[in-house]
Amino acid sequence: MKKSWFIVAGIVIFLIAGISAYVLFKNADIADKTFYMENGDSQITINADGTARYITSIASSASGESDWTREKNTLEVVYGDAKLKFTIADDILTFIEDGSKNYDELKLKNGDRFIANK
């Protein structure tokens, strides 16, 4: 009986480790990176733990913690009442107005690009 319990526990631990590794690998292209606005001074940091930080400008103290989710090559960042959607391609996040909401105070427009730090 004890042997079966150890086998079940081992399988559960293996599955949890495998799922965690998959999530980290799946998001390796964006996780733990800061993306800088191409023609501005805003930035977004995407953390591997599912949190993000949006800073509206280097000179401003306006910033906030947020959460993010990913569906294939679309990133969604929820920042207060704002929902920001981006496409992901080659270390570049491109803002998408369609599906985003309450982002006017962030001064974003369709097509704004954020480039990852290297």
C-alpha beads as a LAMMPS data file, in Angstrom:
LAMMPS data file: protein, C-alpha beads

118 atoms
117 bonds

1 atom types
1 bond types

-500.0 500.0 xlo xhi
-500.0 500.0 ylo yhi
-500.0 500.0 zlo zhi

Masses

1 110.0

Atoms # bond

1 1 1 0.000 0.000 0.000
2 1 1 2.815 2.430 0.872
3 1 1 4.493 1.723 -2.459
4 1 1 1.306 2.688 -4.385
5 1 1 1.057 5.938 -2.416
6 1 1 4.636 6.870 -3.356
7 1 1 3.956 6.094 -7.004
8 1 1 0.817 8.283 -7.021
9 1 1 2.671 11.098 -5.216
10 1 1 5.541 10.815 -7.701
11 1 1 3.164 11.032 -10.670
12 1 1 1.413 14.105 -9.194
13 1 1 4.750 15.859 -8.576
14 1 1 5.901 14.986 -12.099
15 1 1 2.689 16.390 -13.606
16 1 1 2.889 19.622 -11.600
17 1 1 6.546 20.107 -12.579
18 1 1 5.730 19.386 -16.212
19 1 1 2.866 21.875 -16.318
20 1 1 5.003 24.551 -14.642
21 1 1 7.833 23.966 -17.121
22 1 1 5.367 24.146 -20.026
23 1 1 3.940 27.475 -18.830
24 1 1 7.435 28.930 -18.388
25 1 1 8.584 27.640 -21.782
26 1 1 5.407 28.815 -23.526
27 1 1 5.929 32.365 -22.233
28 1 1 9.733 32.457 -22.378
29 1 1 9.636 34.965 -25.254
30 1 1 7.889 37.617 -23.116
31 1 1 8.364 36.651 -19.455
32 1 1 10.727 38.637 -17.258
33 1 1 11.288 41.282 -19.918
34 1 1 10.710 45.006 -20.080
35 1 1 9.269 46.414 -23.300
36 1 1 9.951 50.082 -24.107
37 1 1 7.582 52.206 -26.192
38 1 1 9.134 52.834 -29.599
39 1 1 8.133 56.515 -29.906
40 1 1 7.499 57.416 -26.290
41 1 1 8.731 56.848 -22.802
42 1 1 6.207 54.348 -21.453
43 1 1 7.235 50.823 -20.609
44 1 1 5.690 47.487 -19.687
45 1 1 7.421 44.818 -17.637
46 1 1 5.995 41.315 -18.033
47 1 1 6.844 39.016 -15.112
48 1 1 6.840 35.222 -15.297
49 1 1 4.520 35.025 -12.274
50 1 1 1.630 36.537 -14.263
51 1 1 2.015 40.096 -13.025
52 1 1 3.018 43.129 -15.044
53 1 1 3.987 46.733 -14.381
54 1 1 3.023 49.575 -16.698
55 1 1 4.841 52.899 -16.339
56 1 1 3.368 55.777 -18.321
57 1 1 6.637 57.700 -18.554
58 1 1 10.104 57.710 -17.075
59 1 1 9.510 61.206 -15.597
60 1 1 6.100 60.329 -14.188
61 1 1 5.270 58.405 -11.069
62 1 1 2.104 57.126 -12.728
63 1 1 2.518 53.397 -12.751
64 1 1 0.672 50.389 -11.563
65 1 1 0.710 46.700 -11.000
66 1 1 -1.383 44.582 -13.287
67 1 1 -1.992 41.035 -14.376
68 1 1 -1.533 39.517 -17.801
69 1 1 -2.772 36.545 -19.751
70 1 1 -1.778 35.146 -23.089
71 1 1 -3.755 33.412 -25.810
72 1 1 -1.405 32.278 -28.595
73 1 1 0.189 35.496 -29.897
74 1 1 -2.140 37.907 -28.109
75 1 1 -1.207 39.414 -24.756
76 1 1 -3.851 40.988 -22.516
77 1 1 -2.748 43.257 -19.667
78 1 1 -5.333 44.386 -17.122
79 1 1 -4.229 47.659 -15.552
80 1 1 -6.796 49.127 -13.145
81 1 1 -9.937 49.689 -15.232
82 1 1 -7.927 49.448 -18.434
83 1 1 -7.588 46.337 -20.549
84 1 1 -4.699 46.486 -23.012
85 1 1 -4.327 44.020 -25.872
86 1 1 -1.117 43.451 -27.816
87 1 1 0.103 41.143 -30.528
88 1 1 3.407 39.416 -29.799
89 1 1 6.048 38.997 -32.514
90 1 1 9.845 38.902 -32.357
91 1 1 10.315 40.722 -29.005
92 1 1 7.787 43.380 -30.030
93 1 1 4.399 44.038 -28.461
94 1 1 2.039 45.950 -30.772
95 1 1 -0.977 47.634 -29.188
96 1 1 -4.401 46.659 -30.565
97 1 1 -7.305 49.058 -29.990
98 1 1 -9.864 46.395 -30.897
99 1 1 -10.650 44.562 -27.658
100 1 1 -8.837 47.087 -25.451
101 1 1 -10.796 49.420 -23.187
102 1 1 -10.357 52.407 -20.855
103 1 1 -6.848 53.158 -22.110
104 1 1 -7.301 56.843 -23.081
105 1 1 -5.328 58.217 -20.116
106 1 1 -2.424 55.958 -21.090
107 1 1 -2.147 57.800 -24.411
108 1 1 -1.932 54.637 -26.508
109 1 1 -3.032 54.375 -30.109
110 1 1 -3.508 51.446 -32.426
111 1 1 -0.166 50.137 -33.660
112 1 1 2.022 51.596 -30.874
113 1 1 5.001 49.280 -30.498
114 1 1 6.928 48.256 -27.398
115 1 1 10.376 46.759 -28.010
116 1 1 11.925 44.273 -25.544
117 1 1 15.161 45.025 -23.806
118 1 1 18.019 42.827 -24.961

Bonds

1 1 1 2
2 1 2 3
3 1 3 4
4 1 4 5
5 1 5 6
6 1 6 7
7 1 7 8
8 1 8 9
9 1 9 10
10 1 10 11
11 1 11 12
12 1 12 13
13 1 13 14
14 1 14 15
15 1 15 16
16 1 16 17
17 1 17 18
18 1 18 19
19 1 19 20
20 1 20 21
21 1 21 22
22 1 22 23
23 1 23 24
24 1 24 25
25 1 25 26
26 1 26 27
27 1 27 28
28 1 28 29
29 1 29 30
30 1 30 31
31 1 31 32
32 1 32 33
33 1 33 34
34 1 34 35
35 1 35 36
36 1 36 37
37 1 37 38
38 1 38 39
39 1 39 40
40 1 40 41
41 1 41 42
42 1 42 43
43 1 43 44
44 1 44 45
45 1 45 46
46 1 46 47
47 1 47 48
48 1 48 49
49 1 49 50
50 1 50 51
51 1 51 52
52 1 52 53
53 1 53 54
54 1 54 55
55 1 55 56
56 1 56 57
57 1 57 58
58 1 58 59
59 1 59 60
60 1 60 61
61 1 61 62
62 1 62 63
63 1 63 64
64 1 64 65
65 1 65 66
66 1 66 67
67 1 67 68
68 1 68 69
69 1 69 70
70 1 70 71
71 1 71 72
72 1 72 73
73 1 73 74
74 1 74 75
75 1 75 76
76 1 76 77
77 1 77 78
78 1 78 79
79 1 79 80
80 1 80 81
81 1 81 82
82 1 82 83
83 1 83 84
84 1 84 85
85 1 85 86
86 1 86 87
87 1 87 88
88 1 88 89
89 1 89 90
90 1 90 91
91 1 91 92
92 1 92 93
93 1 93 94
94 1 94 95
95 1 95 96
96 1 96 97
97 1 97 98
98 1 98 99
99 1 99 100
100 1 100 101
101 1 101 102
102 1 102 103
103 1 103 104
104 1 104 105
105 1 105 106
106 1 106 107
107 1 107 108
108 1 108 109
109 1 109 110
110 1 110 111
111 1 111 112
112 1 112 113
113 1 113 114
114 1 114 115
115 1 115 116
116 1 116 117
117 1 117 118
